[in-house]
Amino acid sequence: MSEEEGVRERGEEREGVGRPRPSDMDASRKLKIAYVSPDLRTHPIAFFLEPFLRHHDRSQVHVTCYACGTDADRYSDRLRGLSDEWVSLAHMTAEAAAARLRADCVDIAVDL
């Protein structure tokens, strides 16, 4: 199978999916980190994530949590307070969510 056939088979030719955005190489701007998860609530994933949110150097990074789940709780509020921005993706398609991350110019996306 050729590389082109493999790309088609994996569905990477869909409009905008899998295509990286051009990087902004301005050294003075903050690195944009996204944490994407349906488990930004009382859940082991959230317990694992909390120290990362707490200890990022905010002079260097901008942290956004993208919540895919609909069952927010008090722990969600705690994580929200530790992030610079909180975005709900709960009712979006995968394509719309990917478009949102691209529009937000995310540099690093961590899928939890």
C-alpha positions in Angstrom: 0.0 0.0 0.0 1.3 3.4 -0.9 1.6 6.2 1.6 -1.2 8.1 -0.2 -3.5 5.0 0.0 -2.7 4.7 3.7 -3.6 8.3 4.4 -7.0 7.8 2.6 -7.7 4.6 4.5 -7.1 6.3 7.8 -9.4 9.1 6.9 -6.8 11.8 7.1 -7.9 13.5 3.9 -11.1 14.9 5.5 -11.1 18.6 5.4 -8.7 20.1 8.0 -8.3 16.9 10.0 -4.8 15.8 10.7 -3.2 18.9 9.1 -0.9 20.9 11.4 -1.2 24.6 11.6 1.8 26.8 10.8 3.7 27.4 14.0 4.1 30.9 15.4 7.9 31.1 16.1 7.7 34.3 18.2 9.8 33.4 21.2 8.1 36.0 23.4 4.7 34.4 23.2 3.4 31.8 25.7 3.3 28.1 24.7 -0.4 27.1 24.5 -1.0 23.7 26.1 -4.4 21.9 25.9 -5.6 19.1 28.1 -8.5 17.3 26.4 -10.5 14.8 28.4 -14.0 13.5 29.3 -12.7 12.9 32.8 -12.1 16.4 34.1 -14.1 15.5 37.3 -13.6 13.2 40.3 -11.7 10.6 38.4 -8.1 9.2 38.5 -7.3 11.1 35.3 -8.1 14.4 37.0 -6.1 13.4 40.1 -3.1 12.8 37.8 -3.6 16.1 36.0 -4.0 18.4 38.9 -0.2 18.7 39.8 0.6 19.5 36.2 -2.0 22.3 36.2 -0.7 23.6 39.5 3.0 23.6 38.6 3.1 25.0 35.0 5.1 28.2 34.8 2.3 30.6 33.8 4.8 33.1 32.7 5.8 30.6 30.0 2.6 28.7 29.2 -1.1 29.2 28.8 -3.1 26.2 29.9 -6.6 25.4 28.5 -8.7 22.4 29.7 -11.1 21.1 27.1 -13.8 19.1 28.8 -15.5 16.5 26.6 -17.8 15.1 29.4 -21.0 16.4 30.7 -20.8 15.2 34.3 -18.9 18.1 35.9 -18.6 18.2 39.7 -16.7 20.0 42.5 -13.4 18.5 41.3 -14.1 20.0 37.8 -14.4 23.4 39.5 -11.1 22.8 41.2 -9.4 22.0 37.9 -11.1 25.0 36.3 -9.6 27.2 38.9 -6.1 25.9 38.1 -6.4 26.5 34.3 -6.2 29.7 32.4 -9.2 28.8 30.3 -11.9 26.1 30.3 -13.8 25.1 27.2 -16.6 22.6 26.9 -16.4 20.3 23.9 -19.2 18.0 25.2 -21.7 18.6 22.4 -19.3 19.0 19.5 -18.4 16.5 16.9 -14.8 15.3 16.7 -14.2 17.5 13.7 -15.7 20.6 15.4 -13.6 20.0 18.5 -10.4 19.6 16.3 -11.3 22.9 14.5 -11.8 24.6 17.9 -8.3 23.5 19.0 -6.8 24.7 15.7 -8.7 28.1 16.0 -7.3 28.4 19.5 -3.8 28.0 18.1 -2.9 25.2 20.5 0.8 24.2 20.4 0.6 21.0 22.4 -2.6 18.9 22.9 -2.6 16.2 25.6 -5.4 13.7 25.1 -6.4 12.2 28.4 
